Amino acid sequence: MKKAIYTLAFIGTLYSCKTTQTPNQDEPVIASIDLVNVENDKVSVEINPDKFTTANTTFYIPKTVPGTYSTDNYGKFIENFKALDYNGNELEFEKVDDNSWFVPNAKDLDKVSYQVNDTYDIEGEEGVFSPSGTNIEAGKNFMLNLHGFVGYFENEKEEAYQLQIKRPHSLIPGTALSKTVAASTSMEFKEDIFSLKRYFEVIDNPIMYATPDTTSFMVEGMEVLINVYSPNKKYTSKSIKPGIEKMISAQKQFLGEIDNTGKYAILLYLSDSETQDARGFGALEHHTSTVVVLPESMQPQQLEKTMTDVVSHEFFHILTPLNVHSKEVHYFDYNDPKMSQHLWMYEGVTEYFANLFQINQGLIDKQDFYGRISDKIKTAQQFDDTMPFTEMSKNILEEPYKDSYYNVYLKGALIGMALDIRLRELSDGDMGILDLMKALSNKYGMDKPFNDEELFNDIVSLTYPEIRTFLETYISGSTPIPYQEFFEKVGLTESEAQVNTGYFIKGQIPYIDGDPATKELFFRENIEFNSFLKKLGVKGGDIIKSVNDEEYNIQNVYNLIMTAESWEEGEKVNFVVVRDGEEVELGTTASQPTDTETTLTEEELSENSQEVKLRNAWLKG
């Protein structure tokens, strides 16, 4: 999962060990979703299992799902739960917690029914990251992240499912799934039927229903589907297509022979800043699709760049954790999650690839790439650099580890970079981290998980004995990475320079953040501000109340960013901030913001030098 522009909540993936399963049932679990008869912005759902032979059972809605690294309690959005017998009579049940309902007389249970409320139009979205959230807008849009709609019965996550979705004629499904039936059962609605092998496949295949706006293209035998919902029609799938096609073509070229995805769907939901709508911007990965939520107010060039950074990250998840993962990932327990210790690989290496492929394929120049690496180093230094990454990963749901999650996109990516350089050094340029991931993919694959504690042994056996020292020193150990030592290997040196920034964002690093619970925007603490913010006199922790008499919060933060870009040199700018509970007025004039940046520059070396050869192998493969 990748968040864009600013981080309103930390994200992460929660995995657990396999529970004991009952044998496969003869009939699939039938999950019926009614998108036609929407009542009070709620959708009705029925879950009909095969006949129970156990005395009792428990029905669950996920507490957390893969890719989110957070406890979201999707059961909070379930209302009017009922357990029904074969005559339609209600059975007794006990609501155990937000996400589970105990039914004592399971042998008489025919099905359960309930209504689902969505997250996008709830203030603060209850902390749910929008790309993993849900939307219900009758006749216009339904974002079906199915973990928010479809639950499972105790010990039955491995049973087959059949989704039966009743929808208006005017809306079509955007999904990587193939329909087994698209029956026109009445003049008022159609019914789509999807067959899935197990519950994981249900939640791994989001569906976005909207008025038709879809396009597709082929890349080396893979069909890419683009589905767009733009409430004010600012963007269409065709306007998005050129940038996406260029990006994924470059990714496929970078990946080479890796080819385990025949169809890939990109579901882009563009949020309306003028209404109560999704506000957690970024994406959530799946095996064959990704859900992206971004503000519709973004300018075309900015949208294309953000899509490249965000969607490329999600697409690279086809390597890990989707194709290389531990048993904690494979046998995920949605209501009692246990973590793998290898977030450095699942998210960190993925984020590294999302940047490396762009320089490798000529989408950005070398100085842009070096600048991104420098930014990650600078921001990563705000976190505890001695915290072992494996320890943080294993305990990511607990304090103090969960507050370090964002570091997986920073130091996690830098671990990938340093390991890549070390592998290139040991192999005289012939082997990099992409080759390692391909080897791990060949050894394991989508359906064969590894043992969490054995991954380092596997990596060493596939590479070099010296790599064990790297893994145990910088990943499971507490030693900070000596970045300059690795840069010297590839002929790079660090130097300081003044660079231009945005008023509120420097490259991929924001100066502001937001609290989804209060909707407040605030200036980040423990970060060096640009020249404009220093001149303005802001302090870390200041809450933004208004700018030039316009009030701002996380609902309209992009309006603030876009408005600031139009400020004229010398124009008066007035802020009202809340500092220590008191309103403070701040004023200055607009000017090009600058910031001091530690940059990487290439040393003056012969093209035949070992450093330049190693650098070329690192960046160009």
C-alpha positions in Angstrom: 0.0 0.0 0.0 1.2 3.5 -0.8 0.0 6.8 0.5 0.4 9.9 -1.6 1.2 13.5 -0.7 0.7 13.3 3.0 0.1 10.7 5.6 -3.1 10.9 7.6 -2.6 7.6 9.4 0.1 5.0 9.3 -0.6 1.9 7.3 0.6 -1.7 7.4 -0.1 -5.3 6.7 -1.4 -7.7 9.3 -0.9 -11.5 8.9 -1.4 -14.5 11.1 -1.0 -18.3 11.3 -3.4 -20.8 9.8 -6.4 -22.0 11.9 -7.7 -25.6 11.7 -10.1 -25.9 8.8 -13.1 -28.2 8.2 -13.2 -30.3 5.0 -14.5 -28.5 1.9 -18.3 -28.3 1.7 -20.2 -29.6 -1.2 -21.9 -26.2 -1.8 -20.2 -22.8 -1.9 -21.0 -20.1 0.6 -23.5 -17.8 -1.2 -22.9 -14.1 -0.6 -25.7 -11.9 -1.9 -25.3 -8.1 -2.1 -28.2 -5.8 -3.2 -27.0 -2.6 -4.8 -30.5 -1.8 -6.1 -32.6 -1.5 -3.0 -30.3 0.9 -1.0 -31.9 2.1 2.2 -30.6 5.1 4.1 -27.3 4.8 2.4 -27.0 1.2 3.5 -26.6 -2.0 1.4 -28.3 -5.3 2.4 -26.2 -8.5 2.5 -27.0 -12.2 3.0 -24.4 -14.9 3.7 -25.8 -18.4 3.1 -23.5 -21.3 4.0 -24.0 -25.0 3.6 -25.8 -26.9 6.5 -23.8 -26.9 9.7 -23.0 -30.1 11.5 -21.5 -28.3 14.5 -23.5 -27.3 17.6 -22.5 -23.6 17.3 -20.6 -21.2 15.1 -19.3 -17.7 15.0 -19.7 -15.3 12.1 -16.9 -12.8 11.5 -16.3 -9.6 9.6 -12.6 -8.8 9.3 -10.9 -6.9 12.0 -8.0 -6.2 9.7 -7.0 -7.2 6.1 -3.7 -7.8 4.3 -2.0 -4.6 3.0 -3.4 -2.2 5.7 -1.1 -2.9 8.7 -3.9 -1.4 11.0 -6.7 -2.6 13.1 -9.9 -1.2 11.4 -12.7 -3.2 12.8 -14.9 -3.4 9.7 -17.7 -4.9 11.8 -18.3 -1.4 13.2 -20.1 -0.6 9.9 -22.5 -3.6 10.2 -26.1 -3.0 11.4 -29.3 -4.9 11.9 -27.6 -8.3 12.0 -29.9 -11.3 12.0 -29.5 -15.1 12.2 -32.3 -16.9 10.4 -33.5 -20.5 10.4 -34.8 -22.4 7.3 -38.3 -21.1 7.9 -37.1 -17.5 8.0 -37.5 -17.2 11.8 -34.9 -15.3 13.7 -32.5 -17.3 15.9 -30.7 -16.1 19.0 -27.2 -14.8 18.7 -24.7 -13.0 20.8 -22.6 -10.1 19.5 -19.2 -10.9 21.0 -17.4 -7.8 19.8 -17.4 -5.3 16.9 -16.5 -8.0 14.4 -18.0 -11.3 15.6 -21.5 -12.8 16.3 -21.9 -16.1 18.1 -24.8 -18.4 17.0 -25.4 -21.1 19.6 -27.9 -23.2 17.5 -25.9 -23.6 14.3 -27.7 -26.8 13.1 -30.8 -24.7 12.6 -29.0 -21.8 11.0 -29.9 -21.2 7.3 -28.2 -17.8 6.8 -27.3 -14.5 8.3 -28.3 -11.1 7.0 -27.2 -7.5 7.8 -26.9 -4.0 6.4 -23.6 -2.3 5.6 -22.8 1.3 6.1 -19.9 2.8 4.1 -16.8 4.6 5.3 -16.4 7.5 2.8 -19.2 9.6 4.0 -18.4 9.2 7.7 -16.5 12.0 9.3 -12.9 10.9 9.7 -13.8 7.6 8.1 -13.4 6.0 11.5 -9.7 5.9 10.8 -10.1 3.5 7.8 -7.7 4.2 5.0 -9.8 5.1 2.0 -8.4 2.6 -0.5 -9.4 -0.2 1.9 -12.7 1.5 2.7 -16.2 1.4 1.1 -18.5 3.7 -0.7 -22.3 3.5 -1.2 -23.8 6.1 -3.4 -27.0 4.8 -4.8 -27.2 4.8 -8.6 -23.7 6.4 -8.9 -20.9 4.5 -7.3 -20.2 1.5 -5.1 -16.7 0.8 -3.9 -16.8 -2.8 -2.9 -13.7 -3.6 -0.9 -15.4 -6.8 -0.1 -13.9 -7.3 3.3 -16.3 -4.5 4.4 -19.3 -6.4 3.0 -18.7 -10.1 3.1 -17.8 -12.1 6.2 -17.0 -15.7 6.9 -18.0 -18.4 9.4 -15.6 -20.0 11.9 -13.2 -22.4 10.4 -14.6 -21.9 6.9 -12.2 -19.4 5.3 -11.1 -22.2 2.9 -14.6 -22.8 1.5 -15.6 -21.8 -2.0 -17.7 -18.6 -2.3 -20.2 -17.5 -4.9 -20.9 -13.7 -5.0 -24.3 -12.8 -6.3 -24.5 -9.0 -6.8 -27.7 -7.3 -7.9 -27.0 -4.0 -9.6 -28.7 -1.3 -11.6 -28.5 -1.5 -15.4 -26.7 1.8 -15.5 -23.7 0.6 -13.5 -21.0 -1.8 -14.5 -18.4 -3.6 -12.5 -14.8 -2.7 -12.6 -12.8 -5.7 -11.5 -10.1 -8.2 -12.5 -12.7 -11.0 -11.9 -14.5 -12.7 -14.7 -18.3 -13.1 -14.4 -19.8 -16.5 -14.7 -23.2 -15.0 -15.3 -24.5 -11.5 -16.1 -28.1 -12.3 -16.2 -30.8 -9.8 -16.9 -33.3 -11.1 -14.4 -35.7 -8.1 -14.6 -36.2 -4.8 -16.3 -35.0 -3.1 -13.1 -31.6 -4.7 -12.4 -29.0 -7.2 -13.5 -27.3 -9.9 -11.4 -23.6 -10.5 -11.6 -22.3 -13.8 -10.4 -18.6 -14.5 -9.5 -17.2 -17.8 -8.3 -14.2 -17.8 -6.0 -12.2 -20.7 -4.5 -11.8 -19.4 -0.9 -12.5 -16.4 1.3 -9.1 -14.8 0.6 -10.1 -14.5 -3.1 -13.2 -12.7 -2.0 -11.3 -9.9 -0.3 -8.5 -10.0 -2.8 -10.8 -8.9 -5.6 -12.3 -5.4 -5.1 -15.1 -4.3 -7.4 -16.0 -0.8 -8.2 -19.5 -0.3 -9.7 -20.0 3.0 -11.6 -21.3 4.3 -14.9 -19.3 3.0 -17.8 -15.8 4.6 -18.0 -13.3 1.9 -18.7 -10.5 1.3 -21.1 -7.9 -1.3 -21.5 -4.6 -2.1 -23.2 -2.2 -5.0 -23.7 1.3 -5.1 -22.4 3.4 -8.2 -23.3 0.4 -10.6 -23.0 -1.1 -8.9 -19.9 -4.4 -7.1 -20.2 -4.6 -3.9 -18.1 -8.1 -2.5 -17.3 -8.5 1.1 -16.1 -11.8 2.0 -14.4 -12.3 5.6 -13.4 -15.0 7.3 -11.2 -14.7 11.1 -11.5 -17.8 12.6 -9.9 -17.5 15.9 -11.8 -16.2 14.3 -15.0 -12.8 16.1 -14.8 -11.0 12.9 -15.8 -11.8 9.8 -17.9 -10.2 6.4 -18.3 -8.9 7.5 -21.7 -7.3 10.6 -20.3 -5.6 8.5 -17.6 -4.5 5.7 -20.1 -1.3 7.2 -21.7 0.5 7.7 -18.4 -0.6 4.3 -17.0 0.4 2.5 -20.3 3.8 4.2 -20.3 4.4 3.3 -16.7 3.3 -0.4 -16.8 5.1 -1.0 -20.0 8.3 0.2 -18.3 7.6 -1.9 -15.3 7.0 -5.0 -17.4 10.3 -4.3 -19.2 12.1 -3.9 -15.9 10.7 -7.1 -14.5 11.7 -9.1 -17.5 10.5 -12.7 -17.6 8.3 -12.5 -14.5 4.8 -13.1 -15.9 2.2 -14.5 -13.5 -0.6 -12.0 -14.1 -2.7 -12.3 -17.2 -5.1 -9.4 -16.2 -4.6 -6.4 -14.0 -7.3 -3.9 -13.0 -6.7 -0.4 -11.8 -9.8 1.1 -10.0 -9.3 4.8 -9.6 -11.8 6.7 -7.4 -11.4 10.4 -7.5 -12.7 12.1 -4.4 -14.8 15.3 -4.5 -13.2 17.9 -2.1 -16.5 19.9 -2.0 -18.4 17.0 -0.3 -18.1 14.6 2.5 -15.9 12.1 0.7 -12.8 9.9 0.9 -9.8 11.7 2.3 -7.1 9.1 2.8 -5.2 9.2 -0.5 -3.1 6.4 -1.9 -3.6 2.8 -2.9 -4.1 -0.7 -1.7 -2.6 -3.7 -3.6 -4.1 -7.0 -4.5 -2.9 -9.9 -6.6 -4.4 -8.7 -9.8 -5.7 -5.2 -9.1 -5.2 -2.1 -7.1 -7.7 0.4 -5.6 -6.5 4.0 -5.9 -8.1 7.0 -4.2 -6.9 10.5 -5.1 -8.5 14.0 -5.1 -10.3 15.0 -8.3 -8.9 18.5 -7.8 -5.4 17.4 -8.7 -3.9 18.9 -11.9 -3.3 16.5 -14.8 0.5 16.6 -14.6 0.4 16.1 -10.8 -2.1 13.3 -11.1 0.1 11.5 -13.7 3.2 11.8 -11.5 1.3 10.6 -8.4 -0.3 7.7 -10.3 3.2 6.7 -11.4 4.6 6.7 -7.9 1.6 5.2 -6.2 0.4 2.6 -8.7 3.9 1.5 -9.6 4.4 0.6 -5.9 1.3 -1.4 -5.8 2.0 -3.2 -9.1 5.4 -4.3 -7.8 3.6 -6.1 -5.0 3.1 -8.9 -7.5 6.7 -9.8 -6.5 6.3 -9.5 -2.7 4.3 -10.2 -0.7 1.9 -11.6 -3.3 4.4 -14.0 -4.9 7.1 -14.2 -2.1 5.6 -14.4 1.4 5.7 -16.2 4.7 3.1 -18.5 6.3 1.9 -15.5 8.4 0.9 -13.9 5.1 -0.5 -17.0 3.3 -2.7 -18.2 6.2 -3.9 -14.8 7.2 -6.2 -14.6 10.3 -8.4 -11.6 9.8 -9.6 -11.4 13.4 -6.5 -12.5 15.3 -3.6 -11.2 13.1 0.0 -12.1 13.7 2.8 -10.3 11.9 5.7 -11.5 9.8 9.1 -10.0 10.5 9.8 -9.1 6.9 8.1 -5.8 6.3 11.5 -4.6 5.0 10.9 -6.8 2.0 7.1 -6.6 1.6 6.9 -2.8 1.6 10.5 -1.6 1.7 11.9 -3.5 -1.3 8.6 -2.8 -3.2 9.0 0.9 -2.6 12.7 0.7 -3.7 11.6 -1.0 -7.0 9.0 1.7 -7.5 11.8 4.3 -7.6 14.6 2.2 -9.2 12.5 1.2 -12.3 11.9 4.8 -13.1 15.6 5.5 -13.5 16.3 2.1 -15.0 13.7 2.7 -17.7 14.5 6.4 -18.3 11.3 7.9 -16.8 13.4 10.1 -14.5 17.0 11.3 -14.6 19.7 10.2 -12.3 19.7 13.4 -10.2 15.9 13.0 -9.6 16.6 9.4 -8.4 19.5 10.6 -6.2 17.3 13.3 -4.7 14.6 10.8 -3.8 17.2 8.6 -2.0 18.5 11.7 -0.1 15.0 12.6 0.9 14.4 9.2 2.3 17.6 9.2 4.3 16.8 12.6 5.8 13.3 11.7 6.7 14.2 8.3 8.0 16.5 10.0 10.5 13.4 11.2 12.4 12.9 7.5 13.5 14.9 5.4 15.8 17.7 4.2 13.6 18.7 1.5 16.0 15.4 -0.3 16.1 15.8 -3.7 14.4 13.5 -3.8 11.4 12.5 -7.5 12.0 11.5 -6.6 15.6 9.5 -3.6 14.4 7.7 -5.7 11.8 6.8 -8.5 14.1 5.3 -6.0 16.6 3.9 -3.4 14.2 0.5 -3.4 15.8 1.9 -2.4 19.2 3.5 0.6 20.8 6.1 1.9 20.2 6.5 0.0 17.0 3.3 1.0 15.2 4.4 4.7 15.2 7.4 3.7 13.1 5.4 2.1 10.3 6.0 5.0 7.9 9.7 4.2 8.1 9.1 1.1 6.0 8.8 3.4 2.9 12.0 5.2 4.0 14.6 3.0 5.7 12.8 -0.1 4.3 13.5 1.2 0.8 17.1 2.2 1.8 17.7 -1.4 3.0 16.7 -2.5 -0.4 19.1 -0.1 -2.0 22.0 -1.0 0.2 21.4 -4.7 -0.3 21.2 -4.1 -4.1 24.6 -2.4 -4.1 26.2 -5.1 -1.9 24.9 -7.8 -4.2 26.2 -6.0 -7.3 29.6 -5.6 -5.6 29.9 -9.3 -4.7 28.8 -10.4 -8.1 30.9 -8.0 -10.1 27.7 -6.3 -11.2 25.9 -9.4 -12.4 23.3 -9.9 -9.6 21.1 -7.4 -8.0 18.1 -7.5 -5.6 15.7 -8.0 -8.5 17.5 -11.2 -9.4 17.2 -12.2 -5.8 13.5 -11.6 -5.7 13.1 -13.6 -9.0 15.1 -16.5 -7.4 12.9 -16.4 -4.3 9.8 -16.3 -6.5 11.0 -19.4 -8.4 11.7 -21.2 -5.1 8.4 -20.4 -3.6 5.6 -18.6 -5.5 2.1 -17.6 -4.9 0.9 -20.8 -3.3 4.1 -21.9 -1.4 4.9 -19.7 1.6 8.2 -19.7 3.4 8.9 -20.1 7.1 9.4 -16.6 8.6 12.5 -17.5 10.5 14.2 -19.2 7.5 14.1 -16.4 5.0 17.6 -15.2 5.8 19.0 -18.7 5.3 17.2 -18.9 1.9 18.6 -15.5 0.8 22.2 -16.5 1.8 21.8 -19.8 -0.1 20.7 -18.0 -3.2 23.4 -15.3 -3.0 26.7 -15.1 -1.1 27.8 -16.0 2.5 28.8 -12.4 3.1 25.1 -11.4 2.7 24.4 -13.0 6.1 26.4 -10.3 7.8 24.4 -7.6 6.0 21.1 -9.1 7.0 22.0 -9.7 10.6 23.7 -6.3 11.0 21.3 -3.9 9.3 17.9 -5.7 9.2 17.7 -7.9 12.3 20.5 -6.0 14.1 20.5 -2.5 15.6 23.4 -1.0 13.6 22.4 2.0 11.4 23.3 1.6 7.7 26.5 3.6 6.9 25.1 5.0 3.7 28.2 6.9 2.7 30.2 3.6 2.6 27.7 2.2 0.1 27.6 5.4 -2.0 31.4 5.3 -2.2 31.2 1.8 -3.8 29.2 3.4 -6.7 31.2 6.6 -7.0 28.7 9.0 -5.2 29.4 11.6 -2.7 27.1 13.7 -0.4 26.9 17.5 -0.6 24.6 20.2 0.6 22.7 22.5 -1.8 19.7 24.9 -1.7 16.7 23.5 -3.7 13.3 24.9 -4.5 10.3 23.3 -2.8 6.5 23.7 -2.7 5.0 25.8 0.0 3.8 22.7 1.9 5.6 19.8 0.2 9.2 19.1 -0.7 9.3 16.4 -3.3 7.5 13.5 -1.7 8.0 14.8 1.8 5.2 17.0 3.3 5.7 19.7 5.8 2.1 19.3 7.1 0.0 16.4 8.2 -3.5 15.8 9.3 -5.5 14.1 12.0 -8.4 12.1 10.5 -10.3 12.1 13.8 -10.4 15.9 14.2 -9.8 16.8 10.5 -7.2 19.3 11.7 -4.1 20.1 9.6 -0.9 20.8 11.5 2.7 21.5 10.8 4.9 18.4 11.4 7.3 18.3 14.3 10.9 17.3 14.2 11.3 18.5 10.6 13.2 21.4 9.2 10.9 23.9 7.4 11.6 25.6 4.1 12.5 29.3 3.9 8.9 30.5 3.5 7.7 28.7 6.6 10.6 29.9 8.6 10.0 33.4 7.5 6.3 33.0 8.3 7.3 31.9 11.8 5.4 28.6 12.1 6.4 26.0 14.7 6.0 22.2 14.7 2.6 21.3 16.1 0.9 24.5 15.0 -2.7 23.7 13.8 -3.7 25.5 10.6 -7.1 27.3 11.1 -7.2 29.6 8.1 -5.0 31.0 5.3 -6.0 34.3 3.8 -9.4 34.1 5.7 -10.2 30.7 4.1 -10.6 27.8 6.6 -8.8 24.6 5.9 -8.7 21.0 7.2 -8.0 17.6 5.7 -11.2 17.8 3.7 -9.9 20.6 1.5 -6.1 20.3 2.0 -5.5 20.0 -1.7 -7.3 23.2 -2.3 -4.8 24.8 0.0 -1.8 23.2 -1.8 -3.2 24.2 -5.2 -4.0 27.8 -4.1 -0.5 28.3 -2.7 1.0 27.4 -6.1 -0.8 30.4 -7.6 0.5 32.9 -5.1 2.4 35.8 -6.8 5.9 36.8 -5.6 5.4 39.5 -3.0 1.7 38.8 -2.4 0.6 39.1 1.2 -0.2 35.8 2.9 -1.9 35.6 6.3 -2.2 32.5 8.5 -4.2 31.9 11.6 -2.8 28.9 13.6 -3.6 27.4 17.0 -0.5 27.1 19.2 -0.8 25.8 22.7 -4.5 26.3 22.6 -4.3 30.0 21.6 -4.9 31.5 18.1 -1.9 33.2 16.6 -1.8 35.3 13.5 1.2 35.0 11.2 1.9 37.0 8.1 4.5 37.4 5.4 4.8 37.8 1.7 4.9 35.0 -0.9 8.3 34.0 -2.2 9.8 30.9 -3.8 10.4 28.5 -0.9 13.9 26.9 -0.6 15.3 24.2 1.6 18.7 22.9 2.4 19.1 19.4 0.9 21.8 16.8 1.2 22.2 15.6 -2.4 24.2 12.9 -4.0 26.5 13.8 -6.8 28.7 11.6 -9.1 32.4 11.8 -8.5 34.8 12.7 -11.4 35.9 9.1 -12.3 36.9 7.3 -15.4 34.2 5.3 -17.1 36.4 2.3 -16.7 36.7 2.7 -13.0 35.2 0.0 -10.8 32.9 2.5 -9.1 31.3 3.7 -12.4 30.9 0.1 -13.7 29.2 -0.9 -10.5 27.0 2.3 -10.6 25.9 1.5 -14.2 25.1 -2.1 -13.2 23.1 -0.9 -10.2 21.0 1.7 -12.1 20.7 0.1 -15.5 20.9 -3.6 -14.7 
